[in-house]
Amino acid sequence: MKLSILLSHPGKQHSYQLLSALHNAQFMTKYVTSIWYESNKFPYRLLNLLPANLRKIAISKLEKYYQQDISSLDIIQFPYIALLMMSYCKIRRRSNAEKGIFYLCKIHDKYVSKLIEKEPYDIVIGYELSSLRTFIKAKSHGMVTIMDHAQVHYKYIEYLRNTYHEFRELSLNNHFESRINAFKNQEMKYTDYIICLSNLAKETMTNNGIEANRIYTVSLGFESKHFALKTFNKDKKSFTILYVGTITKRKGLHVLLESFKQLNLQESNLILVGGESDGMDLLEKYKGLYTHIPFVRQDELQKYYQDADVFVLPSILDSWGMVVLESMACGTPVIISENTGAKDIVTDDAGFVIPVNDIKALKERILFLYNNRNKIQDMGKKAYEIAQHYTWKNYKEKIKEIIIDIAKRSNKHKNPH
């Protein structure tokens, strides 16, 4: 099917994989983004003017904004937005940084909306908080709009903030949050179809009035070259629990730390891998109970997953949870909360899904694996088998099916006879 598609994202998230999927399907695609790092092009040539140490730091941060299998001819770059975002977030506290990002996303949105006037597309794909003007303009020109939605519905987030005080602490001020949510609501009015990451995300949308037939679900994939099945050691005496993710209360770290403290298991250790955020006071409270590793390169994470006996992610909210899939791909069973989107792929023989904020349930599942080491290998192998159905290759095939289905449905509406 011949289709022309405009994909817009002011940052990155998983948009590179979506772009790659659209290219693999041979759709004519243009990608509008803030940063696409190519060292020999302006403005990145200016980095050569920096002192060597600063240049090295800058390049290490920018290198992730590039993907080798994508032609730069298909990239429309508007770099100043992201550079402003990075600078603003460094100097402002969280609430003000959120405001800055919102306004900069609106600038990106305005820029993209003007591009649509210059060139016709069949489909326009955008992301939350950066697509309102773009979608309004696209709809006025008869284009189909798709929101690649990386989060749950905002009203479900409001519910969680009213229910769990750990989540409430992350709230913005009420006036600004109301403004953000009103903007999201407007965006949704101009969205024809939604692609979300999990059945959890889809359910929060249908529960808030969005028709199920407008929503497609596709799970993200993992990089198979970085994660492989471990060699199981039946004689291993120690017991290792692993957490990978930002050190934030939203991930349910208080549940994990308190559970581990109460269990007080012999020859056991808890490893936390992830950058600092609002949960640092928890690390101080439970100091001496765990090992914290602030940063591990993506291609080095495999060792931690393979060395662990169980991976735990007791999130209050995670619309997907890539780390769950990565752990399973290494043959490590998982324990996750029911508010983690990756529960879609966790079966009873590969891991456990527990209620949110339930220390008792988490302790029981950890203790079961601690006392039944023979189960770890069987569950780990099953987890590995499941993960093989969720590579980026699978994701790209699913995206192709979704886009073709949307195009066919849209053509029927345009040409009912």
Secondary structure in CASP SS format (residue, H / E / C, confidence):
PFRMAT SS
TARGET T0000
AUTHOR 0000-0000-0000
METHOD secondary structure of the structure
MODEL  1
M C 1.00
K C 1.00
L C 1.00
S E 1.00
I E 1.00
L E 1.00
L E 1.00
S E 1.00
H E 1.00
P C 1.00
G C 1.00
K C 1.00
Q C 1.00
H C 1.00
S H 1.00
Y H 1.00
Q H 1.00
L H 1.00
L H 1.00
S H 1.00
A H 1.00
L H 1.00
H H 1.00
N H 1.00
A C 1.00
Q C 1.00
F C 1.00
M E 1.00
T E 1.00
K E 1.00
Y E 1.00
V E 1.00
T E 1.00
S C 1.00
I C 1.00
W C 1.00
Y C 1.00
E C 1.00
S C 1.00
N C 1.00
K C 1.00
F C 1.00
P C 1.00
Y H 1.00
R H 1.00
L H 1.00
L H 1.00
N H 1.00
L H 1.00
L C 1.00
P C 1.00
A H 1.00
N H 1.00
L H 1.00
R H 1.00
K H 1.00
I H 1.00
A H 1.00
I H 1.00
S H 1.00
K H 1.00
L H 1.00
E C 1.00
K C 1.00
Y C 1.00
Y C 1.00
Q C 1.00
Q C 1.00
D C 1.00
I C 1.00
S C 1.00
S H 1.00
L H 1.00
D H 1.00
I E 1.00
I E 1.00
Q E 1.00
F C 1.00
P C 1.00
Y H 1.00
I H 1.00
A H 1.00
L H 1.00
L H 1.00
M H 1.00
M H 1.00
S H 1.00
Y H 1.00
C H 1.00
K H 1.00
I H 1.00
R C 1.00
R C 1.00
R H 1.00
S H 1.00
N H 1.00
A H 1.00
E H 1.00
K H 1.00
G H 1.00
I H 1.00
F H 1.00
Y H 1.00
L H 1.00
C H 1.00
K H 1.00
I H 1.00
H H 1.00
D H 1.00
K H 1.00
Y H 1.00
V H 1.00
S H 1.00
K H 1.00
L H 1.00
I H 1.00
E H 1.00
K H 1.00
E C 1.00
P C 1.00
Y C 1.00
D C 1.00
I E 1.00
V E 1.00
I E 1.00
G E 1.00
Y C 1.00
E C 1.00
L C 1.00
S C 1.00
S C 1.00
L H 1.00
R H 1.00
T H 1.00
F H 1.00
I H 1.00
K H 1.00
A H 1.00
K H 1.00
S H 1.00
H C 1.00
G C 1.00
M C 1.00
V E 1.00
T E 1.00
I E 1.00
M E 1.00
D E 1.00
H E 1.00
A C 1.00
Q C 1.00
V C 1.00
H C 1.00
Y H 1.00
K H 1.00
Y H 1.00
I H 1.00
E H 1.00
Y H 1.00
L H 1.00
R H 1.00
N H 1.00
T H 1.00
Y C 1.00
H H 1.00
E H 1.00
F H 1.00
R H 1.00
E C 1.00
L C 1.00
S C 1.00
L C 1.00
N C 1.00
N H 1.00
H H 1.00
F H 1.00
E H 1.00
S H 1.00
R H 1.00
I H 1.00
N H 1.00
A H 1.00
F H 1.00
K H 1.00
N H 1.00
Q H 1.00
E H 1.00
M H 1.00
K H 1.00
Y C 1.00
T C 1.00
D C 1.00
Y E 1.00
I E 1.00
I E 1.00
C E 1.00
L C 1.00
S C 1.00
N H 1.00
L H 1.00
A H 1.00
K H 1.00
E H 1.00
T H 1.00
M H 1.00
T H 1.00
N C 1.00
N C 1.00
G C 1.00
I C 1.00
E C 1.00
A H 1.00
N H 1.00
R H 1.00
I E 1.00
Y E 1.00
T E 1.00
V C 1.00
S C 1.00
L C 1.00
G C 1.00
F E 1.00
E C 1.00
S C 1.00
K C 1.00
H C 1.00
F C 1.00
A C 1.00
L C 1.00
K C 1.00
T C 1.00
F C 1.00
N C 1.00
K C 1.00
D C 1.00
K C 1.00
K C 1.00
S C 1.00
F E 1.00
T E 1.00
I E 1.00
L E 1.00
Y E 1.00
V E 1.00
G C 1.00
T C 1.00
I E 1.00
T C 1.00
K H 1.00
R H 1.00
K H 1.00
G C 1.00
L H 1.00
H H 1.00
V H 1.00
L H 1.00
L H 1.00
E H 1.00
S H 1.00
F H 1.00
K H 1.00
Q H 1.00
L H 1.00
N C 1.00
L C 1.00
Q C 1.00
E C 1.00
S E 1.00
N E 1.00
L E 1.00
I E 1.00
L E 1.00
V E 1.00
G C 1.00
G C 1.00
E E 1.00
S C 1.00
D C 1.00
G C 1.00
M H 1.00
D H 1.00
L H 1.00
L H 1.00
E H 1.00
K H 1.00
Y C 1.00
K C 1.00
G C 1.00
L C 1.00
Y C 1.00
T E 1.00
H E 1.00
I E 1.00
P C 1.00
F C 1.00
V C 1.00
R C 1.00
Q H 1.00
D H 1.00
E H 1.00
L H 1.00
Q H 1.00
K H 1.00
Y H 1.00
Y H 1.00
Q H 1.00
D H 1.00
A C 1.00
D C 1.00
V E 1.00
F E 1.00
V E 1.00
L E 1.00
P C 1.00
S C 1.00
I C 1.00
L C 1.00
D E 1.00
S C 1.00
W C 1.00
G C 1.00
M H 1.00
V H 1.00
V H 1.00
L H 1.00
E H 1.00
S H 1.00
M H 1.00
A H 1.00
C C 1.00
G C 1.00
T C 1.00
P C 1.00
V E 1.00
I E 1.00
I E 1.00
S E 1.00
E C 1.00
N C 1.00
T E 1.00
G H 1.00
A H 1.00
K H 1.00
D H 1.00
I H 1.00
V C 1.00
T C 1.00
D C 1.00
D C 1.00
A C 1.00
G E 1.00
F E 1.00
V E 1.00
I E 1.00
P C 1.00
V C 1.00
N C 1.00
D C 1.00
I H 1.00
K H 1.00
A H 1.00
L H 1.00
K H 1.00
E H 1.00
R H 1.00
I H 1.00
L H 1.00
F H 1.00
L H 1.00
Y H 1.00
N H 1.00
N C 1.00
R H 1.00
N H 1.00
K H 1.00
I H 1.00
Q H 1.00
D H 1.00
M H 1.00
G H 1.00
K H 1.00
K H 1.00
A H 1.00
Y H 1.00
E H 1.00
I H 1.00
A H 1.00
Q C 1.00
H C 1.00
Y C 1.00
T E 1.00
W H 1.00
K H 1.00
N H 1.00
Y H 1.00
K H 1.00
E H 1.00
K H 1.00
I H 1.00
K H 1.00
E H 1.00
I H 1.00
I H 1.00
I H 1.00
D H 1.00
I H 1.00
A H 1.00
K H 1.00
R H 1.00
S H 1.00
N H 1.00
K H 1.00
H H 1.00
K H 1.00
N C 1.00
P C 1.00
H C 1.00
END
